[in-house]
Amino acid sequence: MSPFKSSTGLPENLAGFLCYLVPFVGGAVFLALEKRSRYVMFHALQSLIVFGILILGHVASGFIPLLGSLIALLLQLIGVILWIVLMTAALQGKWYKVPYFGDAAESQMRRL
């Protein structure tokens, strides 16, 4: 467990894990609650960005005839893999950045 606490009173790695446990919603909740921990804010923003893009991709794939269901299946597979990897990394206390989206989360974190 992380020796550092977030402003929610939880250890940082547990709060980072909870950002991903309920994709998108967990990130939104911890982004609203967290005032101090850059680690938790990063994981909350990354959760919002990554899973928000996946949600938009699922919605957009519904409008594509024939290939839409294949694209949706691929997005679902990517989403499950990212979900497991990101939860594991956050619980271990790692600052794992998803390519492109992690950089966007980091730049947004600097603005907060």
Backbone hydrogen bonds, N-H to C=O, Kabsch-Sander energy under -0.5 kcal/mol:
donor,donor_aa,acceptor,acceptor_aa,energy
6,S,10,L,-3.1
9,G,6,S,-1.7
12,E,4,F,-2.4
15,A,11,P,-2.4
16,G,12,E,-2.6
17,F,13,N,-2.0
18,L,14,L,-2.3
19,C,15,A,-1.2
20,Y,16,G,-0.7
20,Y,17,F,-1.1
21,L,17,F,-1.3
22,V,18,L,-0.9
25,V,23,P,-2.6
26,G,22,V,-3.3
27,G,19,C,-0.6
28,A,24,F,-2.0
29,V,25,V,-2.5
30,F,26,G,-2.4
31,L,27,G,-2.1
32,A,28,A,-1.7
33,L,29,V,-2.0
34,E,30,F,-2.7
38,R,36,R,-0.5
41,M,37,S,-2.1
42,F,38,R,-2.4
43,H,39,Y,-2.0
44,A,40,V,-2.4
45,L,41,M,-2.6
46,Q,42,F,-2.7
47,S,43,H,-2.1
48,L,44,A,-2.2
49,I,45,L,-2.6
50,V,46,Q,-2.8
51,F,47,S,-1.9
52,G,48,L,-1.5
53,I,49,I,-2.3
54,L,50,V,-2.0
55,I,51,F,-2.0
56,L,52,G,-2.4
57,G,53,I,-2.4
58,H,54,L,-2.2
59,V,55,I,-2.3
60,A,56,L,-2.7
61,S,57,G,-2.3
62,G,58,H,-0.9
62,G,59,V,-0.7
63,F,60,A,-1.6
64,I,61,S,-1.1
67,L,65,P,-2.7
68,G,64,I,-1.1
71,I,67,L,-2.5
72,A,68,G,-2.5
73,L,69,S,-2.0
74,L,70,L,-2.2
75,L,71,I,-2.7
76,Q,72,A,-2.1
77,L,73,L,-2.1
78,I,74,L,-2.5
79,G,75,L,-2.5
80,V,76,Q,-2.2
81,I,77,L,-2.2
82,L,78,I,-2.8
83,W,79,G,-2.4
84,I,80,V,-2.2
85,V,81,I,-2.6
86,L,82,L,-3.0
87,M,83,W,-2.1
88,T,84,I,-2.3
89,A,85,V,-2.5
90,A,86,L,-2.3
91,L,87,M,-2.2
92,Q,88,T,-1.6
93,G,90,A,-1.2
94,K,89,A,-2.8
96,Y,94,K,-1.0
98,V,96,Y,-0.5
101,F,99,P,-2.5
102,G,98,V,-3.6
103,D,98,V,-0.5
104,A,100,Y,-1.8
105,A,101,F,-2.2
106,E,102,G,-2.3
107,S,103,D,-2.3
108,Q,104,A,-2.0
109,M,105,A,-2.2
110,R,106,E,-1.6
111,R,107,S,-0.8
112,L,108,Q,-0.8
112,L,109,M,-0.8
